[in-house]
């Protein structure tokens, strides 16, 4: 257990509600103290901030000092048909959505704008890492001298093979998630990519053989959609 006092953490706070997509001007960084981890806890340092889908709903609904509205959005019967069509194909054209709901195209557009504005519907992108050549998934646990920790983490953050890099406490102090095309590509990355980073003292690899639980959408098997 590291007995040194923890450094302040940086919180990313929403300062103003964006009219469209959020930008840097809508966020602020505030430093707050972090208590030392208790028994059985691990202190993790995040190097990157990602605006995930749920956070987008919060951004669309409130600012930092404004509570979320207590009322629920009242969905119409046709809204369920609209959402079902979007779950099947989030890229469906307005005309296709109109056919599925019985509304006109203009009504579908207005209703979509309203549901998106109140946070009932949001659009996000999910990609299978295998489509981008990331079929070999591996967790990497590294031990780095504290004096070189920030330098190594910053270097690894620019490696295309790594989807995630974070500081941790314990026997190892750096963790990363590697996505490689196959085991041969993983071997080349371990020996040439990570091997070139001399400050890494030890490295443990944990191949991910099967994913039992993850965030994502379950879609029925069917013909692939052709881009229009």
C-alpha positions in Angstrom: 0.0 0.0 0.0 1.3 3.4 -1.0 1.3 5.6 2.1 2.1 8.8 0.3 -0.7 11.4 0.3 -2.8 11.4 -2.8 -2.4 14.2 -5.2 -5.5 16.4 -6.0 -7.8 15.1 -8.6 -9.1 17.1 -11.5 -12.9 17.1 -12.0 -14.4 17.9 -15.4 -17.5 20.0 -14.7 -20.2 21.1 -17.1 -20.3 25.0 -16.9 -23.0 25.8 -19.5 -25.6 23.9 -21.4 -24.6 23.5 -25.1 -27.1 24.3 -27.8 -25.7 21.5 -30.0 -22.7 19.3 -29.6 -20.7 20.1 -26.4 -17.3 21.9 -26.9 -14.3 22.7 -24.7 -16.0 26.1 -23.7 -18.8 24.2 -22.0 -16.5 22.4 -19.5 -14.2 23.5 -16.7 -11.5 21.7 -14.8 -11.5 22.0 -11.0 -9.0 20.4 -8.6 -10.3 18.7 -5.5 -8.5 16.6 -2.8 -8.6 12.8 -3.1 -8.6 10.6 0.0 -6.1 7.7 0.2 -7.7 4.4 -0.9 -9.0 2.2 1.9 -8.3 -1.5 2.3 -9.3 -3.4 -0.8 -9.7 -0.2 -2.9 -7.5 0.9 -5.9 -6.8 4.5 -6.9 -7.0 4.8 -10.7 -5.7 7.8 -12.7 -7.6 8.4 -16.0 -5.6 10.0 -18.8 -8.5 10.7 -21.1 -12.1 11.9 -20.7 -14.8 10.5 -23.0 -18.3 12.0 -23.3 -20.3 8.7 -23.1 -23.9 8.2 -24.1 -25.5 8.6 -20.6 -23.5 11.8 -20.0 -24.9 13.3 -23.2 -28.4 12.9 -21.8 -27.3 14.8 -18.6 -25.7 17.5 -20.7 -28.9 17.9 -22.7 -31.0 18.1 -19.6 -29.1 20.2 -17.1 -26.1 22.2 -16.2 -23.9 21.6 -13.1 -25.9 23.8 -10.8 -29.4 22.9 -12.2 -31.0 19.7 -11.1 -32.5 17.3 -13.6 -36.2 17.7 -14.3 -38.3 15.5 -12.1 -41.1 15.0 -14.7 -40.9 12.1 -17.1 -41.3 12.4 -20.9 -44.7 11.3 -22.0 -44.3 9.0 -24.9 -47.1 8.5 -27.4 -48.0 5.1 -28.8 -46.3 5.9 -32.1 -43.1 6.9 -30.2 -42.6 3.3 -29.3 -42.8 2.3 -33.0 -40.4 5.1 -33.8 -37.9 3.9 -31.2 -38.3 0.3 -32.3 -37.4 1.4 -35.9 -34.4 3.3 -34.7 -33.2 0.3 -32.6 -33.3 -1.8 -35.7 -31.4 0.8 -37.8 -30.2 4.0 -36.2 -29.4 5.3 -39.8 -32.9 4.8 -41.2 -34.1 7.7 -43.3 -37.0 9.9 -42.2 -39.2 8.3 -44.9 -38.6 4.8 -43.5 -39.4 6.0 -40.0 -42.6 7.6 -41.3 -43.7 4.3 -42.8 -43.1 2.5 -39.5 -45.0 5.0 -37.4 -47.8 6.1 -39.8 -46.7 9.7 -39.4 -45.7 12.1 -42.2 -42.1 12.8 -42.7 -42.5 16.3 -41.3 -44.1 15.0 -38.2 -41.3 12.4 -37.7 -38.7 15.1 -38.0 -40.4 17.4 -35.5 -41.0 14.5 -33.0 -37.3 13.4 -33.3 -36.2 17.0 -32.6 -38.4 17.1 -29.5 -37.3 13.7 -28.2 -33.7 14.5 -28.7 -34.0 17.9 -27.0 -35.6 16.4 -23.9 -33.0 13.5 -23.8 -35.5 10.7 -24.5 -33.5 9.8 -27.6 -29.8 10.1 -28.3 -27.6 8.8 -31.1 -24.2 7.2 -30.6 -21.8 5.0 -32.6 -20.8 1.5 -31.6 -18.0 -0.2 -33.5 -16.9 -3.8 -33.3 -13.1 -3.6 -32.7 -12.7 -6.6 -35.0 -13.8 -4.5 -37.9 -10.9 -2.1 -37.3 -8.4 -5.0 -37.0 -8.7 -5.4 -33.2 -9.7 -9.0 -32.8 -6.8 -9.9 -30.3 -7.8 -8.1 -27.1 -5.2 -8.1 -24.3 -4.9 -6.4 -20.9 -1.4 -5.2 -20.1 -0.2 -4.7 -16.5 3.1 -2.7 -16.3 5.5 -1.6 -13.5 7.2 1.7 -14.2 9.6 3.7 -11.9 7.5 6.5 -10.4 9.9 9.1 -11.8 9.1 7.9 -15.4 5.4 7.1 -14.9 3.9 10.2 -16.5 6.4 10.1 -19.4 5.6 6.4 -20.1 1.9 6.9 -19.8 1.9 9.8 -22.2 4.0 7.9 -24.7 1.7 4.9 -24.6 -1.4 7.1 -25.0 -0.2 7.8 -28.5 0.2 4.1 -29.5 -2.5 3.1 -32.0 -2.6 -0.4 -30.5 -3.9 0.8 -27.1 -7.5 1.7 -26.6 -7.1 2.6 -22.9 -4.2 3.7 -20.6 -4.5 4.5 -16.9 -2.4 4.7 -13.7 -3.1 2.3 -10.9 -1.8 1.5 -7.4 -0.4 -1.9 -6.3 2.3 -4.2 -7.6 1.9 -2.7 -11.1 1.2 1.0 -11.6 0.1 1.2 -15.3 -2.6 -0.7 -17.1 -3.5 -0.6 -20.8 -6.0 -2.4 -23.1 -4.4 -3.5 -26.4 -6.3 -4.2 -29.6 -4.3 -6.0 -32.3 -5.2 -7.7 -35.5 -4.0 -11.2 -34.4 -1.5 -12.8 -32.0 1.4 -12.2 -34.4 0.6 -8.5 -34.4 0.4 -8.5 -30.6 3.8 -10.2 -30.4 5.3 -7.5 -32.7 3.8 -4.8 -30.5 5.0 -6.3 -27.3 8.5 -6.8 -28.6 9.0 -3.7 -30.7 6.3 -1.2 -29.5 6.5 -1.7 -25.8 10.0 -3.1 -26.0 11.3 0.2 -27.1 10.0 1.9 -23.9 13.0 1.2 -21.7 11.4 2.6 -18.5 8.9 -0.3 -18.3 10.5 -2.7 -15.8 7.9 -5.6 -15.8 5.0 -6.5 -18.1 2.2 -9.0 -17.6 -0.2 -9.8 -20.4 -3.8 -11.1 -19.9 -5.4 -12.1 -23.2 -9.2 -11.6 -23.2 -10.6 -14.9 -24.5 -14.3 -14.2 -24.0 -16.3 -11.1 -23.0 -19.1 -12.1 -20.6 -20.5 -8.6 -19.9 -20.0 -5.3 -21.6 -21.9 -2.1 -22.5 -23.5 -2.5 -25.9 -26.6 -3.2 -28.0 -27.7 -6.8 -28.8 -28.9 -6.9 -32.4 -30.5 -9.8 -34.2 -28.5 -11.5 -36.9 -29.4 -10.3 -40.4 -28.1 -9.0 -43.7 -25.5 -6.2 -43.4 -26.7 -2.8 -44.3 -25.2 -1.2 -47.4 -24.0 2.4 -47.0 -26.1 4.8 -49.0 
